[in-house]
Amino acid sequence: MTEFWLISAPGEKTCQQTWEKLHAATTKNNNLAITSKFNIPDLKVGTLDVLVGLSDELAKLDAFVEGVVKKVAQYMADVLEDSKDKVQENLLANGVDLVTYITRFQWDMAKYPIKQSLKNISEIIAKGVTQIDNDLKSRASAYNNLKGNLQNLERKNAGSLLTRSLAEIVKKDDFVLDSEYLVTLLVVVPKLNHNDWIKQYETLAEMVVPRSSNVLSEDQDSYLCNVTLFRKAVDDFRHKARENKFIVRDFQYNEEEMKADKEEMNRLSTDKKKQFGPLVRWLKVNFSEAFIAWIHVKALRVFVESVLRYGLPVNFQAMLLQPNKKTMKKLREVLYELYKHLDSSAAAIIDAPMDIPGLNLSQQEYYPYVYYKIDCNLLEFKFTLRTDFHPGPVTWRKREQEDEQKLSRISNPESSFDVFCCFLGMWMTSLDGSVTNHS
């Protein structure tokens, strides 16, 4: 997959001229990116106060919807298991691949009527994506429980003879059943000690039935043998067998229990197959819905930010760039030269990044033009379907050590500004932890 840069610049004499100027600078002359227009309809502007508040709300909505998109994509990969190479084929938006959808984006008038206010449209998106998130959690929980129970049963029938279930290995004829005095035990014998077993098993305890041991199964390291003896000699036999590295398994032949376990495994396997198809279809449909909603949120953000930056009447051109990874830095420089006249403060940040202790201002993604990134590398996101987060002791210890270092600087400050920056850095760290805990 790839990433896109969604930007906007104010219209010159016409918006077409703005587009042609960008296209010539980035694609036609330098081949730095693949560019296309990004069509945003005439949305209702509203008041300045609403736009300012909506700008912050849309930033949060953007992060939330992106998270849901990536959750659905990752869970699709988890459900498909052995068919993960086909995951990308199922991650479609409106029936087409993601790159095609983004580059040919058209506003969905039916889902998000442009006669509605910007706030109402954002609320429609938030409500729909929240429902997808909630449904994903419930469906994933049910399917994971089913899958987990099936895996537990399958795990019992796998592994070495020391740990696996023996129900699928033994037969009724391998046991002496319904005897008041005799009982048959199952013993795991290391292959290296099998000759010792043959020589010793009849004498490990009193009242062992001679020649009653047979090899029933084997794995890479061991044999599974049966042996018949009198019930009152069982404890002594177990003890002596353990001393000679022969392990007696706890097993009672019970046809009803074995049949019930087999039926349970068949039931779980059948239920999993029944749920698999509908679940994959649900994931495909709702991934498409969430992804479409996400790109509409990007469009809303570009519109709101462009109006706030460039003013009224609405006159800007939204444009989509698919940058070449090797020339991203050069592309930034070209865009800066094109649009540096729009915001001198942004130019100052780019030209002279600040390095203040406790803050990371040099990494801000602020440019003279409106810019938002669309990252389509969806399957690199790892998640667990949880509604809470508790930082572990390592996380908190690391923060404590950072705070101690900052406090040590305060004890010998070079200036009052150093003290301020240290306290500010600690406050920002604690704020970040608080936000993380409530997210």
C-alpha atoms as one frame of an Amber mdcrd trajectory, in Angstrom:
protein
   0.000   0.000   0.000   1.004   3.642  -0.054   0.416   7.090   1.403  -1.094
  10.272   0.013  -0.704  13.944   0.849  -3.995  15.802   0.757  -3.290  19.523
   0.465  -5.102  22.698  -0.506  -4.024  26.111  -1.730  -6.052  29.263  -2.372
  -7.390  29.755  -5.865  -5.506  32.249  -7.984  -7.505  33.759 -10.815  -9.162
  30.358 -11.068  -8.814  27.144  -9.112  -7.735  25.475 -12.345  -4.643  27.700
 -12.422  -3.786  26.651  -8.856  -4.002  23.022  -9.894  -1.948  23.514 -13.079
   0.771  25.340 -11.159   1.100  22.488  -8.634   0.960  19.824 -11.339   3.714
  21.512 -13.330   5.981  21.920 -10.300   5.574  18.414  -8.862   4.738  16.085
 -11.724   5.209  17.577 -15.144   8.713  18.964 -14.576  10.147  17.004 -11.644
   8.202  13.721 -11.468   8.155  14.012  -7.673   4.590  12.779  -7.219   1.450
  11.608  -8.960  -1.066  14.417  -8.585  -4.815  14.676  -9.044  -7.611  16.995
  -8.071  -9.558  16.154  -4.932 -13.170  17.187  -5.430 -14.916  18.707  -2.417
 -18.477  20.011  -2.938 -19.789  23.401  -1.815 -20.436  22.719   1.845 -22.204
  25.015   4.294 -19.622  27.242   5.949 -21.422  28.343   9.115 -19.958  30.809
  11.608 -16.313  31.335  12.517 -16.886  30.067  16.070 -18.394  26.838  14.750
 -15.505  26.345  12.324 -12.876  26.834  15.033 -14.583  24.356  17.369 -15.210
  21.920  14.541 -11.534  21.979  13.569 -10.591  20.413  16.918 -13.498  17.964
  16.863 -12.635  16.771  13.364  -9.028  16.108  14.406 -10.293  13.755  17.127
 -12.839  12.196  14.779 -10.131  11.649  12.170  -7.963   9.710  14.631 -10.932
   7.672  15.867 -12.184   6.701  12.408  -8.658   5.845  11.241  -8.296   3.572
  14.268 -11.544   1.764  13.468 -10.518   1.351   9.802  -7.249  -0.242  10.882
  -8.948  -2.443  13.482 -11.328  -3.848  10.877  -8.472  -4.389   8.397  -6.298
  -6.139  10.965  -9.137  -8.318  12.184  -9.836  -9.282   8.585  -6.238 -10.536
   8.422  -6.671 -12.419  11.713  -9.900 -14.119  10.581  -8.543 -15.163   7.187
  -5.578 -16.875   8.944  -3.932 -18.977   6.209  -5.309 -16.705   3.457  -3.651
 -13.494   4.601  -2.207 -12.967   1.134  -5.811 -12.417   0.011  -6.537  -9.774
   2.638  -5.773  -6.857   0.330  -8.217  -8.271  -2.203 -10.982  -7.940   0.386
 -10.030  -4.440   1.559 -12.083  -2.472  -0.934 -13.935   0.835  -0.731 -17.171
   1.069  -2.666 -16.134  -1.963  -4.709 -12.762  -0.622  -5.880  -9.228  -0.724
  -4.444  -8.298   1.994  -1.965  -5.940   3.896  -4.267  -8.607   4.113  -6.962
 -11.221   5.267  -4.452  -8.985   8.013  -3.060  -7.751   9.291  -6.414 -11.290
   9.322  -7.851 -13.021  10.509  -4.707 -16.574  11.754  -5.103 -18.619  13.062
  -2.193 -21.451  10.669  -1.234 -24.482  12.955  -1.350 -26.867  10.220  -0.168
 -24.977   9.377   3.027 -23.760  12.876   3.821 -26.168  15.477   2.361 -24.361
  18.764   1.755 -27.501  20.683   2.750 -26.725  19.601   6.314 -24.369  21.711
   8.421 -20.737  20.637   8.756 -21.343  19.701  12.396 -24.325  17.506  11.487
 -22.315  15.723   8.806 -19.503  15.056  11.279 -22.038  13.706  13.787 -23.524
  11.379  11.152 -20.039  10.017  10.441 -19.208   9.658  14.142 -22.456   7.804
  14.866 -21.991   5.383  11.973 -18.356   4.579  12.744 -19.054   4.203  16.473
 -21.701   1.596  15.604 -19.157  -0.259  13.441 -16.633  -0.169  16.291 -19.148
  -1.528  18.802 -20.335  -4.253  16.423 -16.727  -5.242  15.705 -16.023  -5.683
  19.405 -19.069  -7.899  19.985 -18.575  -9.982  16.822 -14.848 -10.370  17.437
 -15.456 -11.398  21.041 -17.958 -14.093  20.033 -15.789 -15.447  17.207 -12.595
 -15.342  19.286 -14.270 -17.282  22.111 -15.456 -19.916  19.664 -12.055 -20.082
  18.000 -10.281 -20.222  21.362 -12.435 -23.086  22.639 -11.814 -25.034  19.438
  -8.076 -24.405  19.628  -8.002 -25.614  23.227  -9.624 -28.902  22.208  -7.327
 -29.233  19.194  -4.330 -28.516  21.417  -5.347 -31.432  23.640  -5.077 -33.699
  20.614  -1.679 -32.363  19.595   1.758 -32.332  21.147   3.745 -35.111  22.744
   2.423 -38.257  24.383   3.264 -36.703  27.735   0.664 -33.956  27.391  -1.820
 -34.678  24.607  -5.200 -36.299  24.992  -5.044 -40.066  24.534  -8.699 -40.526
  23.666  -8.048 -40.517  19.910  -5.187 -43.021  20.248  -6.453 -45.872  22.427
  -9.166 -48.466  21.759 -11.477 -50.402  24.031  -9.517 -53.588  23.415  -6.412
 -51.998  24.968  -7.991 -52.097  28.449  -9.267 -54.539  31.007 -12.621 -53.015
  31.884 -15.282 -53.675  34.510 -12.935 -55.722  36.701 -13.133 -55.511  40.463
  -9.456 -56.382  40.898  -7.585 -55.522  37.697  -6.871 -52.154  36.045  -4.981
 -51.093  32.947  -2.562 -48.167  33.093  -1.084 -46.151  30.217   2.641 -45.436
  30.500   4.826 -43.068  28.443   8.205 -44.736  27.935  11.172 -42.802  26.488
  12.433 -44.578  23.382  15.922 -44.662  24.844  14.563 -46.602  27.837  12.211
 -48.961  26.033  14.431 -51.998  26.482  14.623 -51.257  30.195  10.815 -51.123
  30.298  10.480 -54.513  28.657  12.880 -56.007  31.199  11.557 -54.250  34.308
   7.809 -53.484  34.074   6.716 -56.878  35.450   8.886 -56.397  38.541   8.284
 -52.684  39.254   5.570 -53.724  41.718   3.867 -56.865  42.946   0.909 -58.309
  41.097   1.686 -56.974  37.608   0.145 -59.206  34.950   2.996 -60.819  32.963
   3.254 -59.989  29.269   0.390 -57.485  29.548   2.295 -54.536  28.021   1.994
 -53.536  24.363   3.060 -50.492  22.373  -0.112 -48.577  21.445   1.400 -45.501
  19.811   4.605 -43.525  19.459   5.902 -40.043  18.760   9.385 -38.722  18.104
  10.641 -39.307  21.646   8.398 -41.850  23.354   6.227 -44.938  23.180   2.793
 -45.217  24.728   2.444 -48.608  26.408  -0.332 -50.253  28.375   0.154 -52.515
  31.370  -2.363 -54.430  33.508  -2.015 -55.005  37.254  -4.015 -55.400  40.444
  -5.643 -52.209  41.686  -3.999 -52.327  45.113  -0.537 -52.254  43.481  -1.186
 -49.076  41.442   0.373 -46.543  43.844   3.532 -48.586  44.312   3.804 -49.135
  40.553   3.459 -45.387  39.836   6.204 -44.573  42.318   8.660 -47.159  40.989
   7.871 -46.272  37.370   8.635 -42.593  38.023  11.991 -43.550  39.565  12.855
 -45.329  36.306  11.699 -42.407  34.095   8.469 -44.129  33.043   5.504 -41.710
  33.276   2.069 -43.127  34.123  -0.656 -40.996  32.513  -3.885 -40.247  34.371
  -6.455 -41.753  32.041  -9.695 -43.659  32.450 -11.375 -45.198  29.472 -14.887
 -43.726  29.327 -16.651 -44.043  26.000 -19.389 -41.539  26.906 -16.917 -38.802
  27.840 -14.773 -39.475  24.791 -17.836 -39.350  22.544 -18.974 -36.081  24.169
 -15.547 -34.484  23.614 -15.546 -35.536  19.975 -19.062 -34.195  19.460 -18.075
 -30.913  21.116 -15.104 -30.522  18.782 -17.263 -31.266  15.742 -19.872 -28.776
  16.953 -17.297 -26.019  17.491 -15.695 -26.717  14.121 -19.086 -26.562  12.407
 -20.052 -23.362  14.235 -16.757 -21.753  13.259 -17.314 -22.584   9.606 -20.875
 -21.232   9.806 -19.718 -17.945  11.341 -16.670 -17.541   9.094 -18.485 -16.600
   5.872 -20.925 -14.067   7.372 -18.132 -12.552   9.493 -15.850 -12.025   6.478
 -18.738 -10.475   4.537 -19.511  -8.178   7.482 -15.857  -7.142   7.695 -15.715
  -6.398   3.957 -18.883  -4.286   4.025 -18.006  -2.384   7.169 -14.385  -1.853
   6.202 -15.686  -0.156   3.081 -18.121   1.940   5.145 -15.449   2.963   7.651
 -12.863   3.776   4.983 -15.342   5.876   2.991 -16.258   7.719   6.198 -12.558
   8.315   6.919 -11.893   9.936   3.540 -14.980  12.119   3.996 -13.562  13.239
   7.352 -10.336  14.185   5.541 -12.394  16.176   3.045 -14.207  17.954   5.891
 -10.907  18.809   7.561  -9.466  20.232   4.357 -12.591  22.317   3.800 -12.729
  23.693   7.362  -8.997  24.407   7.583  -8.938  26.026   4.136 -11.781  28.385
   5.050 -10.090  29.268   8.355  -6.740  29.918   6.653  -7.718  31.438   3.350
 -10.932  33.198   4.388 -14.192  33.894   2.576 -15.545  33.642  -0.030 -14.596
  29.973  -0.325 -11.894  29.820  -2.983  -9.377  27.008  -2.777  -8.294  23.925
  -4.683  -7.876  20.609  -2.864  -5.236  18.384  -4.445  -3.995  14.860  -3.872
  -0.328  13.918  -4.144   1.062  10.398  -4.151   4.719  11.114  -3.350   7.698
   9.115  -4.518   9.351   7.737  -1.360  12.832   8.600  -2.588  12.000  12.244
  -3.312   9.735  13.199  -0.399  12.212  15.733   0.968  12.561  17.362  -2.451
   8.777  17.451  -2.808   8.465  19.269   0.524  10.980  21.839  -0.658   9.103
  22.397  -3.910   5.783  22.808  -2.070   7.435  25.221   0.357   8.740  27.373
  -2.481   5.304  27.370  -4.096   3.362  28.361  -0.992   5.740  30.018   1.493
   4.101  33.380   0.772   0.873  32.081   2.374   2.220  31.938   5.943   5.489
  33.484   7.065   5.192  31.911  10.543   5.218  28.443   8.996   8.335  29.407
   7.093   9.985  30.390  10.363   9.207  27.002  11.889  10.653  25.195   8.891
  13.744  27.387   8.652  14.560  27.500  12.373  13.190  24.532  14.287  13.190
  25.058  18.052  14.808  22.573  20.395  13.313  23.189  23.858  13.827  20.589
  26.635  10.662  18.646  27.261   9.033  19.711  24.015   9.289  18.381  20.477
   8.318  21.398  18.442  10.757  20.602  15.655   8.591  17.677  14.497   5.320
  19.546  13.997   3.640  18.904  10.676   2.633  22.480   9.974   3.140  23.982
   6.553   2.137  27.186   4.751  -0.502  25.163   2.905  -3.248  22.952   4.330
  -1.879  19.416   4.633  -3.200  16.056   5.829  -1.644  12.630   5.308  -3.658
   9.579   4.280  -1.692   6.471   5.197  -3.003   3.333   3.511  -0.535   0.987
   5.260  -3.406  -0.403   7.285  -2.050  -3.807   8.283   0.960  -2.443  10.152
  -1.416  -1.486  12.978  -1.531  -3.900  15.946  -4.417  -3.787  18.318  -6.418
  -5.575  20.962 -10.135  -5.144  21.309 -10.047  -3.455  24.729 -11.839  -0.459
  26.137  -9.235   0.391  28.751  -5.470   0.719  29.014  -3.284   0.418  32.088
   0.381   1.332  31.637   2.687  -1.362  32.953   5.340  -0.830  35.625   8.080
  -0.412  33.014   6.179   2.482  31.424   5.741   4.297  34.711   9.328   3.610
  35.830  10.641   5.068  32.600   8.561   8.194  33.165   9.778   8.433  36.765
  13.388   8.255  35.556  12.722  10.979  32.991  11.160  13.176  35.677  14.152
  12.593  37.976  16.500  13.742  35.206  14.425  16.857  34.683  14.374  17.592
  38.425  18.165  17.230  38.550  18.416  19.953  35.925  16.161  22.171  38.039
  18.501  21.813  41.038  21.307  23.370  38.967  19.546  25.422  36.313  21.503
  27.451  33.835  18.652  29.937  33.622  15.080  30.530  34.735  14.035  29.519
  31.221  15.568  26.077  31.837  13.411  25.681  34.962  10.296  26.664  33.036
  11.022  24.235  30.203  11.661  21.354  32.615   8.356  21.881  34.431   6.563
  22.313  31.127   8.031  19.070  29.794   6.949  17.162  32.907   3.444  18.632
  32.672   3.136  17.650  29.013   4.270  14.073  29.849   1.693  13.728  32.612
  -0.981  15.187  30.333  -0.089  12.653  27.659  -0.431   9.838  30.196  -3.792
  11.153  31.319  -5.084  11.350  27.781  -3.768   7.844  27.033  -5.520   6.407
  30.063  -8.865   7.896  29.034  -8.621   7.132  25.347
